[in-house]
Amino acid sequence: MSYFSIKEMDYRERPREKLINKGVRFLSNAELLSILIRTGNKNDDAITLSTKILSKSRHGIRGLEELSVEQLCEIEGIGISKATVIKAALEIGNRVSSYRPEKYSIKNPHDLYKYYIQEMRYLKKEVFKVIVLNTKNEIITDEDVFIGTLNQSIVHPREVFVEAIKRNGNSIILMHNHPSGNPSPSDEDIDVTNRMRECGDILGIKVLDHIIIGDGIYYSLEEHEK
């Protein structure tokens, strides 16, 4: 049985050499994956096989995380060794991107977006989160208080403000995701925001913003109201 190796490709097109000479951002998803799997099979070179791996996922490289080792091994040319390397690389990427400093100060909505994007952008359901801040606008804690489509009658101020009261928080920021990827607010999103602002004014805990996370983008109600 013969295999195609990346070393057998034209030198200028070898993914490893391209990475070294031009930088990792110049590689396609298939080229990055081919560096991990190293070899193809009797019918496909490493990049072609990588393309087939990506097509196995409904969402390209993003969806590889959803595939099990067993599902990856169903692809001709992918055995336990290659499958586990892929899964390990995905987990390393997740751990790097989810790293958070102990104290994180919020200066603008984009700061919060950067902090939470990896956690929230691929969630399959809407998750309503409350971030509690101190007087320096540093995150004290965050809590998931509701899962599902926002509804003014369901999102209760008691759950929204309880951690801020317990921890002597100075202010809070509301945040939730839109699984559709489009962060534009619904009428319910706006109604919930206004209601929580009113409650915050009574409690002396300011609601600074409501941020909606989409797929690589966000919407800040505070920014759009200025």
N, C-alpha and C positions, 0 to 999 in steps of 0.2 A: 504494500500500500504506500503510495507516494503522497507527500504533503507539500503545499506551497508555503514558503517562508517569507517573511517580510524582507529578509536579506536578498531574496531573489528578484525583488522589484527594482525598477530603475532607481539609482542612488538618490536622485533629486526628489523622488516621490515617496521615499521611505518615511513613514510617519515619525520615527524616532529622530532621524536626521533633520526633518523639517522642524520638529519641536526644538531641537538644539540650536538650529541656525536662525529660525524666525520667531520662535516663542510658542508656547502652548496654545495661545488663543487663535493661532492660524490653522489649527487642526480641526477637521470636521468631527462630528460625533463618532462616525464610523472609524476614522483614523485613530481617535483616542482609544476607542474600544479595541482596535486591532493591536495596539501596543500591549494591552493587558492579555489578550488571548494568544498573541505571538505567532501562531501558525493557523493555517486554514485546514482544509481537508482535501480529499482526492479530487473534488470537483471545484472547489472555491478557494481563492487566496484569502488571506486574513481579513482584508478590507471588505471583500464580498460577503464573507461569512459574518462579519460584524454588522453589515447592512441587514442581513437576514435576522440577526438577533434583535436589532432595533425594530424591525417590522413585526416581530412577535408581540411587541408591546403596543397597546392602543394609543399610547401617548409618547411614542419615541423614547428617547433616553430617559425622560422623566418617569416613564412607566416601568422601567426595568426594576425599580424597587419593589413593585407589586408582584413580580415573578418569583416563584420559589426556585430553589436549586433543582428540584425535580422537573419543573416546567422548562428551565433553561436546558436541561439535559435531553429534552425531547427534540432539540434542534440537532440535526446531523452535524457532527464535528465538535459538539460541545459535550464534554464529559464532566465528571465531578471536579477535576482540577480547574478547568476553565470556569465552570459555574461558580465555584467557591471564590475564585479570584475576583470575579465580577461583583459578587455580593459583598465581599470584603472591601473593595474599592468604593462601592456605594455607601457603605456604612462609615468609612473614613471621611468621605465628603460630608455626610450628614453631621458627624461629630464636630468637624472643623467649622461648618457653617452655623451650628447651633451653640457654639461657645459664647458665653456671656460674662462680662466682667462683673465682679461683686457689686460695684456701685456704678450705676449708669445714669448720667444726667441727661434730661430731655430739654433740648433747646428749641426744637421745632418738630412738626409732624414727621418729617423724613427720618429723624433720629429714631423715633418709635417704630416706623416702618422697617428700618434696617434691623432693628432689634428683634422683631417678631415675624418677619416675612417668611423665613424658612419653616417656622412652626405652623403658620396658618395658611399659606398660599395653596396647599394641596389637600386641605381637609374636605371630606366628602359632604359634611353637614355644616350648617352655620353654627359657629360657636361665638357666644357673646362673652367678652372678657372685660374685666374692670382692672385697670392699672392704678395702683395707689402711689402717690408721690409725697415726699416730704417738702419742707419749706425751700430746699435747694433744687427742687424738681428732680430729685433722684428717686428711682423706683424702689419702693419699700417692698411691695409684693404685687402679685397679680392673681386673679381668681377667675376661673370659668364659672359664670353664674347661670348660663342658660345655653341649651343646645337645641337648635331648630329655628324655624323662621320667626323673626322678631314680630311680636305683637304687644301692643301697649298694655293690654290687660294681663299678659303673662309675665313680662319683665317687671318685677316689683321692686320699688325703691329699697325695701328692707334687705333684699339680697345684694343689691347694687352697692349700698353704702356700709354694710355691716363691717367689712374688713377695714375700711377707712376709719370708722369710729373706733374699732378695737385697737388699731395701731396708731391712733392719733395722726392720721394722714391729713395733709394740708389741702390736697386736691386730688381729683381722679381724672382719668381719661377713659372713655368708653371705646371699645374696639370690637369689631366682628368681621368675619370674612364672608365673601360671596363665592360659593363653589362654582358659579358660572364663569368666574374670572372677570366679570364686569363689576367694578366697585361703585358704580353710580347708586346713590341712595334711593330707596323706595320711600313712599309717603309714610309708611310705618317707621322706617329708620329715623325720619325727621321728627315724627311725633314722639317717639321714645326719647330722642335727644332733648327735645323741648321740655318734656315732662321731668326728666332727670335733672335738668338745669334748674327748674323751679324747686324741686326737692332739695337740691344742693344749696340753693340760696337760703332756704329755711334752716338747714343743718349747719351752715357755715363751712361747707366743703364744696369748693368750686369745681364744676365740671368744665375742664379746660377745652375738651375737644371730643369728637366722636370720629374715629378713623375706621374706614372700611377697606379691607384688604382684598385685592383681586389677584390675578395671576401676573405678578411682576409689576403691578401698579397699585396705587392706593388713592383714596378720596378722603380729604379732610373737610369736614363740615365747617370747621372754624376758618380755614383758609378761604373757602368759597363764599363765606358770608362777609368777608372784608370788602 
